[in-house]
Amino acid sequence: MPTSRNRSADGALSGRGARKVTLRDVAQLAGVHAATVSRVLAPETRVLVNEETARRVEQAIEQLGYQPNPLARGLKTRRSTTIGVLVTDLTNPLFPPIVRGIEDRLLAASYTALLANTDGRPERERHAYEILSARQVDGFIMATAFRQDPLVDEAVERGVPVVLAVRTTDSRRAPAVIFDDDLGMRRAVEHLVELGHRQIAHLAGPQTISNGARRRAAFLASMSEHGLTVLPGQIVEADAFTLDQGEQAVARLLDADVPFSAVIAGNDLMAVGALSALAAAGRSCPQDVSVVGFNDMPLADRLSPPLTSLHVPHHDLGVQAAELLLERLRDPDAPVREVSVEETLVVRGSTAPPGA
């Protein structure tokens, strides 16, 4: 029985039994060689084709409804056009907008992100890395690094394209996009000092993670710059950047009867935990204690009181991490770069003069 085939106005075949449009069809319509079409389709060789020719190819692709076969292209280019993205916990409000920025930039370059959570555990980090490596991803963006991270060092030694996001390692062997924590902490301390606070506590994040260590060091330096002494017990080190750890840290401050009229938390989740612990102890914010967070996570302005926090452009950080990885794919021998993203203080209702 003959199959039903229709030719649309643009010349493409459609309907049951229609012949699939090929790369050669695109080349013929655009008036170029098939190899030129391949160059236009590949992000790393697109720049080798002049703009007018590339436009003709793209118009032919659209007119014919051509769908490239990524598997076939991968066999020729030895690229899968997929990138592994590792995050500690996607339920942390910090990460979704960062991942969205990564995806948006990769999509524009015809790459796809494959996402995995590690729960902040090195064994899960390695397992996710190995699973994605078996899927032949072209590189990794990792927002999971510890200051001492053998997996990152191993990947670099093997020549695997790796970019770190949010965190970095002490070895600084991989390109990274990180927050300017020194500047952020200086702005937080300065804001509280200008309000009149002198007894300021810091809920420090894990010291095995670069953010936790840098923010703690920056807190001490900033307090010293203002001529303020950090008393014993005014820094409480947490085991994780979580709400529960923020609650426990403030509970320890209160139990130890450490004097403080303001708290700078290691991140916003810890700040939320601090607000909860203060309320449970009958302390109001900001009348009794002012609270500052880090990262300005989505919905920080909807808390009660709205949280004063150090804002970072989350989506842009993800875009920049993806851009660094694309650079690495184009030139594996390029110098290792570290991009620092500025933090700006957003003042809301959780900070006020002491006793206000």
ROKE-400990 format. One line per field, with one value per residue (C-alpha): residue number from 1; residue in one letter; chain; x, y, z. Coordinates in steps of 0.5 Angstrom, whole numbers, plus 500, padded with zeros to 3 digits. Each point is the difference from the previous one (the first is absolute). Layout:
residues N
n <- [NUM  ...];
res <- [A  ...];
chain <- [A  ...];
c1 <- [X  ...];
c2 <- [Y  ...];
c3 <- [Z  ...];
END
This chain:
residues 356
n <- [1  2  3  4  5  6  7  8  9  10  11  12  13  14  15  16  17  18  19  20  21  22  23  24  25  26  27  28  29  30  31  32  33  34  35  36  37  38  39  40  41  42  43  44  45  46  47  48  49  50  51  52  53  54  55  56  57  58  59  60  61  62  63  64  65  66  67  68  69  70  71  72  73  74  75  76  77  78  79  80  81  82  83  84  85  86  87  88  89  90  91  92  93  94  95  96  97  98  99  100  101  102  103  104  105  106  107  108  109  110  111  112  113  114  115  116  117  118  119  120  121  122  123  124  125  126  127  128  129  130  131  132  133  134  135  136  137  138  139  140  141  142  143  144  145  146  147  148  149  150  151  152  153  154  155  156  157  158  159  160  161  162  163  164  165  166  167  168  169  170  171  172  173  174  175  176  177  178  179  180  181  182  183  184  185  186  187  188  189  190  191  192  193  194  195  196  197  198  199  200  201  202  203  204  205  206  207  208  209  210  211  212  213  214  215  216  217  218  219  220  221  222  223  224  225  226  227  228  229  230  231  232  233  234  235  236  237  238  239  240  241  242  243  244  245  246  247  248  249  250  251  252  253  254  255  256  257  258  259  260  261  262  263  264  265  266  267  268  269  270  271  272  273  274  275  276  277  278  279  280  281  282  283  284  285  286  287  288  289  290  291  292  293  294  295  296  297  298  299  300  301  302  303  304  305  306  307  308  309  310  311  312  313  314  315  316  317  318  319  320  321  322  323  324  325  326  327  328  329  330  331  332  333  334  335  336  337  338  339  340  341  342  343  344  345  346  347  348  349  350  351  352  353  354  355  356];
res <- [M  P  T  S  R  N  R  S  A  D  G  A  L  S  G  R  G  A  R  K  V  T  L  R  D  V  A  Q  L  A  G  V  H  A  A  T  V  S  R  V  L  A  P  E  T  R  V  L  V  N  E  E  T  A  R  R  V  E  Q  A  I  E  Q  L  G  Y  Q  P  N  P  L  A  R  G  L  K  T  R  R  S  T  T  I  G  V  L  V  T  D  L  T  N  P  L  F  P  P  I  V  R  G  I  E  D  R  L  L  A  A  S  Y  T  A  L  L  A  N  T  D  G  R  P  E  R  E  R  H  A  Y  E  I  L  S  A  R  Q  V  D  G  F  I  M  A  T  A  F  R  Q  D  P  L  V  D  E  A  V  E  R  G  V  P  V  V  L  A  V  R  T  T  D  S  R  R  A  P  A  V  I  F  D  D  D  L  G  M  R  R  A  V  E  H  L  V  E  L  G  H  R  Q  I  A  H  L  A  G  P  Q  T  I  S  N  G  A  R  R  R  A  A  F  L  A  S  M  S  E  H  G  L  T  V  L  P  G  Q  I  V  E  A  D  A  F  T  L  D  Q  G  E  Q  A  V  A  R  L  L  D  A  D  V  P  F  S  A  V  I  A  G  N  D  L  M  A  V  G  A  L  S  A  L  A  A  A  G  R  S  C  P  Q  D  V  S  V  V  G  F  N  D  M  P  L  A  D  R  L  S  P  P  L  T  S  L  H  V  P  H  H  D  L  G  V  Q  A  A  E  L  L  L  E  R  L  R  D  P  D  A  P  V  R  E  V  S  V  E  E  T  L  V  V  R  G  S  T  A  P  P  G  A];
chain <- [A  A  A  A  A  A  A  A  A  A  A  A  A  A  A  A  A  A  A  A  A  A  A  A  A  A  A  A  A  A  A  A  A  A  A  A  A  A  A  A  A  A  A  A  A  A  A  A  A  A  A  A  A  A  A  A  A  A  A  A  A  A  A  A  A  A  A  A  A  A  A  A  A  A  A  A  A  A  A  A  A  A  A  A  A  A  A  A  A  A  A  A  A  A  A  A  A  A  A  A  A  A  A  A  A  A  A  A  A  A  A  A  A  A  A  A  A  A  A  A  A  A  A  A  A  A  A  A  A  A  A  A  A  A  A  A  A  A  A  A  A  A  A  A  A  A  A  A  A  A  A  A  A  A  A  A  A  A  A  A  A  A  A  A  A  A  A  A  A  A  A  A  A  A  A  A  A  A  A  A  A  A  A  A  A  A  A  A  A  A  A  A  A  A  A  A  A  A  A  A  A  A  A  A  A  A  A  A  A  A  A  A  A  A  A  A  A  A  A  A  A  A  A  A  A  A  A  A  A  A  A  A  A  A  A  A  A  A  A  A  A  A  A  A  A  A  A  A  A  A  A  A  A  A  A  A  A  A  A  A  A  A  A  A  A  A  A  A  A  A  A  A  A  A  A  A  A  A  A  A  A  A  A  A  A  A  A  A  A  A  A  A  A  A  A  A  A  A  A  A  A  A  A  A  A  A  A  A  A  A  A  A  A  A  A  A  A  A  A  A  A  A  A  A  A  A  A  A  A  A  A  A  A  A  A  A  A  A  A  A  A  A  A  A  A  A  A  A  A  A  A  A  A  A  A  A];
c1 <- [500  503  502  497  505  499  504  500  500  508  501  501  497  495  495  500  506  503  508  504  503  508  506  501  493  502  506  497  495  505  505  506  503  498  506  498  494  503  505  494  496  506  501  508  500  495  504  504  494  499  493  497  501  498  494  498  501  496  494  501  500  493  497  501  499  507  501  507  502  504  502  503  503  503  504  503  502  501  496  493  498  498  503  500  498  501  496  500  492  496  494  505  497  507  501  494  501  507  499  495  505  505  494  499  507  501  494  502  506  496  502  496  501  499  499  502  499  506  497  507  503  506  498  494  504  505  494  496  507  501  493  500  507  497  495  506  498  505  502  497  498  500  497  502  508  503  506  504  497  503  495  501  508  499  495  505  506  496  499  492  497  498  497  499  494  498  506  507  506  506  504  497  501  494  496  495  494  500  497  504  499  505  496  494  502  503  493  496  505  500  492  499  506  496  494  504  501  507  498  500  499  502  497  505  499  504  508  501  496  503  494  500  508  500  494  503  506  497  496  506  504  494  498  508  499  495  504  495  502  497  499  501  493  498  502  496  502  495  500  496  497  493  494  501  507  498  495  505  506  495  498  507  501  494  502  507  498  504  499  497  495  501  501  504  498  504  494  493  497  504  498  493  502  502  494  496  505  499  493  499  505  495  505  497  503  503  498  504  505  501  501  504  500  505  497  494  496  493  494  505  496  494  502  498  504  502  508  505  505  506  497  504  497  499  498  506  504  498  501  507  501  498  504  506  499  498  507  503  497  503  507  502  506  498  502  496  495  497  494  497  493  499  495  495  497  492  498  493  496  505  505  499  504  501  493  496];
c2 <- [500  507  504  507  506  507  506  506  507  500  494  495  494  498  495  493  497  506  500  503  507  499  504  500  502  506  501  500  505  505  499  497  494  495  502  507  498  496  505  505  495  499  505  499  501  505  506  497  502  507  503  500  493  498  504  496  493  502  502  494  496  504  499  493  498  497  496  498  494  501  493  500  506  498  494  505  505  496  505  498  507  499  503  497  505  498  503  499  500  503  501  506  506  503  494  500  507  499  493  504  505  494  497  506  501  493  500  506  496  493  497  496  500  493  502  496  501  498  502  503  493  499  492  503  505  495  495  505  502  493  499  506  499  493  504  503  508  505  503  502  506  498  504  495  501  499  504  493  497  494  499  507  499  493  503  505  496  495  506  500  507  502  507  501  505  503  496  499  496  502  497  505  495  501  506  503  505  502  505  506  498  505  506  497  499  507  503  496  502  507  501  497  504  507  497  501  492  498  493  496  493  496  493  497  495  493  502  494  504  507  504  498  501  507  503  498  503  507  500  501  504  505  500  502  506  503  499  495  494  493  497  492  497  505  496  493  495  496  493  502  506  498  503  495  502  507  499  495  506  505  496  499  507  501  494  503  507  503  507  502  505  498  493  499  493  496  500  502  493  500  507  497  495  506  504  493  499  508  499  494  503  506  505  504  502  506  503  495  497  502  495  500  494  499  498  504  493  501  502  503  506  496  498  503  505  500  498  505  496  500  500  496  500  492  499  504  496  494  503  502  493  497  505  498  493  501  504  494  495  505  501  494  504  507  502  499  506  502  504  504  502  506  500  506  501  500  503  498  500  495  505  506  504  496  501  503];
c3 <- [500  498  506  501  499  499  498  504  497  502  496  506  500  506  502  501  496  499  499  505  498  500  501  493  498  505  496  493  502  503  494  504  502  505  504  501  503  505  502  501  504  505  505  500  492  499  500  494  495  498  503  493  498  507  500  493  504  506  495  496  507  502  493  500  507  500  507  501  503  506  500  493  501  507  496  495  505  506  504  503  501  507  506  507  506  507  506  507  501  495  505  503  497  498  494  496  497  499  497  495  498  498  496  497  497  499  496  496  498  498  506  505  508  504  507  506  508  505  507  501  501  496  499  496  497  497  498  496  497  498  497  496  498  497  496  497  502  497  506  507  504  508  505  505  501  507  502  499  495  497  494  497  500  497  495  498  500  495  495  502  499  506  503  507  502  507  503  499  502  504  494  495  494  497  497  505  501  507  504  503  507  503  497  502  507  500  498  505  506  498  499  508  502  497  504  506  501  504  502  494  499  494  499  495  495  500  499  496  494  497  502  507  501  496  503  507  498  497  507  504  495  500  507  501  495  504  507  502  505  498  507  501  498  495  494  500  495  496  497  494  497  502  504  506  500  501  505  504  499  503  506  502  500  505  504  501  502  494  500  493  497  492  497  493  497  495  496  499  502  507  501  499  506  504  499  503  506  502  499  504  506  500  496  495  494  498  507  504  495  493  495  493  495  494  493  500  498  497  504  505  500  502  507  506  501  493  500  499  496  495  493  494  493  500  493  498  504  496  494  501  503  493  496  504  498  493  499  503  495  495  502  506  501  501  507  506  502  506  499  506  501  504  506  501  507  499  507  502  507  504  501  505  505  507  504  494];
END
